[in-house]
Amino acid sequence: METTNNKTEGFKITGNWSDQSKALKTRYSQLTDTDLKLENGKENDMLKRVETRLGKNRDEVIDIIKKGQSKVS
């Protein structure tokens, strides 16, 4: 049975994703444009790609993105 974490349930990308993705690629050189491609309503797909590429779990990836949002916005 899959459980969902309330922290990640309603996660949304805010701010300028182009700038944020550039900052993420600078910080994590293993990330590619394809990993960070974001389509409306498909945030979960992008998160899964980043999780796999970085070898981190969902909460860790969301924390990384949220920290980036506060720096870039």
N, C-alpha and C positions, 0 to 999 in steps of 0.2 A: 504494500500500500504506500503510495507516494504522499508525503506530507508537504505542505507549503509553509513557508516561514512568513509571518505577517510583515516582516521587515522588507521582503522582496516582492510581496504580492502585488502592490500597486506601483512598483518602481517605474518611473518615467525619466527619460533623458530631458534635461532642460538646458537652455542656453544654446550657444553656437556649437553644434556637434563637430563642424569642420575644424574649428580651433581646438576643441577638446581632443579630437582624434589625433591631430598633429602632436599635441602635447603627450598623449599616451604613447604614440610611436617613438617619440624622442626618449621617453622614460623607459619604455620596453621595446628595444630594437627588434625583438622577434615578432612583434605584431605587424601585420600587413594591412594594406588598404582593404583587401577582401575581408579580413577578420573584423575590421571596424566599420564595414558597410552597414548603414542603418536605414531601414525602410520603415515607413509608418506602420505601426501595429506589429512589427517584427523585432521588437527589442529583445525578446527572449532568444531568438535565433542568433543575434549578434552576441549576446551574453554567453551563450553556449560556445561559440567559436573562440571568444576571448578566454573563457575558462579552460578550454582544451589547450590553446596555444600557450597560456601562462602556467598551466598545471595548478590552477587555484580553484577553490570552490566558488559557488555563486555569490555567497555573502562577501567573500574577499574581493571579487571582481566589482561588485556593486559599491563596496566601500572605496575602492580605487577610483571608480568613475565619479562618485559623489565628491571625493576630495578634489578631483580635477575640475568638477563643475564650480566649486567654490573659488578656485584659483583663476579660472578663465573668465567667469561671468562678470 
